[in-house]
Amino acid sequence: MKTVKQEEMRKEYKRQDLGKGIRGKHFDDYGKGTNLVLLSPDVAAVFPDDVSVNEALRSLMKIARQSAAGTRKHSTVSRLVSRSR
């Protein structure tokens, strides 16, 4: 396959045919919900698409919430026990 340098346009394109660019045209939309991340190759091998990544992260969030809730319950019980003594 033939490679083309980044700064060169293909011969079939002419700059004047492309029209004038508008700076920041998609900036507002980008800020509303786009969150792109770069996965390391070893992680990308295990999670090949956005669905699998989101499922794994949601599972992790659920575990973290349960763990945090368990920690809070334990510390509240410990305080109540120590106050009653």
C-alpha atoms as an extended CHARMM CRD file, in Angstrom:
* protein
*
        85  EXT
         1         1  MET       CA              0.0000000000        0.0000000000        0.0000000000  PROA      1               0.0000000000
         2         2  LYS       CA              1.3020000000        3.4360000000       -0.9230000000  PROA      2               0.0000000000
         3         3  THR       CA              1.7120000000        5.8970000000        1.9410000000  PROA      3               0.0000000000
         4         4  VAL       CA              1.0400000000        9.6110000000        1.6490000000  PROA      4               0.0000000000
         5         5  LYS       CA              2.7030000000       12.2300000000        3.8060000000  PROA      5               0.0000000000
         6         6  GLN       CA              0.3530000000       13.8910000000        6.3050000000  PROA      6               0.0000000000
         7         7  GLU       CA              0.8080000000       17.3910000000        4.9280000000  PROA      7               0.0000000000
         8         8  GLU       CA              0.1020000000       16.4400000000        1.3020000000  PROA      8               0.0000000000
         9         9  MET       CA             -3.3350000000       16.2230000000       -0.2650000000  PROA      9               0.0000000000
        10        10  ARG       CA             -4.1450000000       13.6840000000       -2.9150000000  PROA      10              0.0000000000
        11        11  LYS       CA             -3.9620000000       14.8910000000       -6.5140000000  PROA      11              0.0000000000
        12        12  GLU       CA             -7.7260000000       14.4870000000       -7.0350000000  PROA      12              0.0000000000
        13        13  TYR       CA             -8.4930000000       17.0510000000       -4.3070000000  PROA      13              0.0000000000
        14        14  LYS       CA             -8.1760000000       20.7620000000       -4.8360000000  PROA      14              0.0000000000
        15        15  ARG       CA             -8.0660000000       23.1230000000       -1.8720000000  PROA      15              0.0000000000
        16        16  GLN       CA            -10.5180000000       25.5740000000       -3.4490000000  PROA      16              0.0000000000
        17        17  ASP       CA            -13.1160000000       22.7720000000       -3.8010000000  PROA      17              0.0000000000
        18        18  LEU       CA            -13.1190000000       22.1450000000       -0.0580000000  PROA      18              0.0000000000
        19        19  GLY       CA            -14.4250000000       25.5510000000        0.9230000000  PROA      19              0.0000000000
        20        20  LYS       CA            -13.4750000000       27.6970000000        3.8590000000  PROA      20              0.0000000000
        21        21  GLY       CA            -13.0220000000       25.8940000000        7.1600000000  PROA      21              0.0000000000
        22        22  ILE       CA            -14.7990000000       27.0540000000       10.2900000000  PROA      22              0.0000000000
        23        23  ARG       CA            -12.6100000000       27.0370000000       13.3760000000  PROA      23              0.0000000000
        24        24  GLY       CA            -14.2690000000       25.4580000000       16.4080000000  PROA      24              0.0000000000
        25        25  LYS       CA            -17.3340000000       24.2900000000       14.4720000000  PROA      25              0.0000000000
        26        26  HSD       CA            -17.7270000000       21.1310000000       16.5830000000  PROA      26              0.0000000000
        27        27  PHE       CA            -16.1840000000       22.4190000000       19.8110000000  PROA      27              0.0000000000
        28        28  ASP       CA            -19.4710000000       22.7030000000       21.7580000000  PROA      28              0.0000000000
        29        29  ASP       CA            -20.6240000000       19.2380000000       20.7220000000  PROA      29              0.0000000000
        30        30  TYR       CA            -17.2450000000       17.8020000000       21.6530000000  PROA      30              0.0000000000
        31        31  GLY       CA            -17.4460000000       19.2420000000       25.1520000000  PROA      31              0.0000000000
        32        32  LYS       CA            -20.9330000000       17.8680000000       25.7820000000  PROA      32              0.0000000000
        33        33  GLY       CA            -20.0520000000       14.2270000000       25.9950000000  PROA      33              0.0000000000
        34        34  THR       CA            -17.1210000000       13.0630000000       24.0090000000  PROA      34              0.0000000000
        35        35  ASN       CA            -14.5900000000       11.3560000000       26.1820000000  PROA      35              0.0000000000
        36        36  LEU       CA            -11.9460000000        9.5950000000       24.1650000000  PROA      36              0.0000000000
        37        37  VAL       CA             -9.2530000000        7.5810000000       25.8640000000  PROA      37              0.0000000000
        38        38  LEU       CA             -6.3050000000        5.6980000000       24.4900000000  PROA      38              0.0000000000
        39        39  LEU       CA             -6.1050000000        2.1160000000       25.6890000000  PROA      39              0.0000000000
        40        40  SER       CA             -2.7610000000        0.4340000000       26.1310000000  PROA      40              0.0000000000
        41        41  PRO       CA             -2.2570000000       -2.4080000000       23.6560000000  PROA      41              0.0000000000
        42        42  ASP       CA             -2.5810000000       -5.1100000000       26.3340000000  PROA      42              0.0000000000
        43        43  VAL       CA             -5.8740000000       -3.6420000000       27.5600000000  PROA      43              0.0000000000
        44        44  ALA       CA             -7.2000000000       -3.1690000000       24.0210000000  PROA      44              0.0000000000
        45        45  ALA       CA             -6.5010000000       -6.8500000000       23.3230000000  PROA      45              0.0000000000
        46        46  VAL       CA             -8.8670000000       -7.8410000000       26.1360000000  PROA      46              0.0000000000
        47        47  PHE       CA            -11.4930000000       -5.1530000000       25.4680000000  PROA      47              0.0000000000
        48        48  PRO       CA            -11.8880000000       -4.9250000000       21.6960000000  PROA      48              0.0000000000
        49        49  ASP       CA            -14.8160000000       -2.4830000000       21.6160000000  PROA      49              0.0000000000
        50        50  ASP       CA            -16.6030000000        0.2330000000       23.5830000000  PROA      50              0.0000000000
        51        51  VAL       CA            -19.3360000000       -2.1320000000       24.7840000000  PROA      51              0.0000000000
        52        52  SER       CA            -16.8840000000       -4.4530000000       26.5330000000  PROA      52              0.0000000000
        53        53  VAL       CA            -14.9860000000       -1.5490000000       28.0940000000  PROA      53              0.0000000000
        54        54  ASN       CA            -18.2010000000        0.0220000000       29.4000000000  PROA      54              0.0000000000
        55        55  GLU       CA            -19.4420000000       -3.2960000000       30.8340000000  PROA      55              0.0000000000
        56        56  ALA       CA            -16.1510000000       -3.8350000000       32.6570000000  PROA      56              0.0000000000
        57        57  LEU       CA            -16.1000000000       -0.2950000000       34.0400000000  PROA      57              0.0000000000
        58        58  ARG       CA            -19.7220000000       -0.5210000000       35.1950000000  PROA      58              0.0000000000
        59        59  SER       CA            -18.9360000000       -3.7680000000       36.9980000000  PROA      59              0.0000000000
        60        60  LEU       CA            -15.9640000000       -2.1360000000       38.6610000000  PROA      60              0.0000000000
        61        61  MET       CA            -18.1170000000        0.8580000000       39.6700000000  PROA      61              0.0000000000
        62        62  LYS       CA            -20.6760000000       -1.4930000000       41.2450000000  PROA      62              0.0000000000
        63        63  ILE       CA            -17.9820000000       -3.3240000000       43.2090000000  PROA      63              0.0000000000
        64        64  ALA       CA            -16.4570000000       -0.0290000000       44.3600000000  PROA      64              0.0000000000
        65        65  ARG       CA            -19.8630000000        1.2530000000       45.5250000000  PROA      65              0.0000000000
        66        66  GLN       CA            -20.5670000000       -1.9610000000       47.4120000000  PROA      66              0.0000000000
        67        67  SER       CA            -17.1330000000       -1.8610000000       48.9830000000  PROA      67              0.0000000000
        68        68  ALA       CA            -17.5410000000        1.7900000000       49.9900000000  PROA      68              0.0000000000
        69        69  ALA       CA            -21.0100000000        1.1160000000       51.4050000000  PROA      69              0.0000000000
        70        70  GLY       CA            -19.6560000000       -1.8230000000       53.3990000000  PROA      70              0.0000000000
        71        71  THR       CA            -16.8160000000        0.3000000000       54.7540000000  PROA      71              0.0000000000
        72        72  ARG       CA            -19.2070000000        3.0590000000       55.8020000000  PROA      72              0.0000000000
        73        73  LYS       CA            -21.5560000000        0.6060000000       57.5290000000  PROA      73              0.0000000000
        74        74  HSD       CA            -18.6690000000       -0.9720000000       59.3940000000  PROA      74              0.0000000000
        75        75  SER       CA            -17.2560000000        2.3480000000       60.5770000000  PROA      75              0.0000000000
        76        76  THR       CA            -20.7170000000        3.5220000000       61.7010000000  PROA      76              0.0000000000
        77        77  VAL       CA            -21.2660000000        0.3000000000       63.6510000000  PROA      77              0.0000000000
        78        78  SER       CA            -17.8070000000        0.6140000000       65.2230000000  PROA      78              0.0000000000
        79        79  ARG       CA            -18.5540000000        4.1570000000       66.3850000000  PROA      79              0.0000000000
        80        80  LEU       CA            -21.8930000000        3.1230000000       67.8630000000  PROA      80              0.0000000000
        81        81  VAL       CA            -20.3250000000        0.1960000000       69.7240000000  PROA      81              0.0000000000
        82        82  SER       CA            -17.5000000000        2.3290000000       71.1030000000  PROA      82              0.0000000000
        83        83  ARG       CA            -19.9910000000        5.0080000000       72.2740000000  PROA      83              0.0000000000
        84        84  SER       CA            -22.1050000000        2.4710000000       74.1440000000  PROA      84              0.0000000000
        85        85  ARG       CA            -19.1500000000        1.2550000000       76.2400000000  PROA      85              0.0000000000
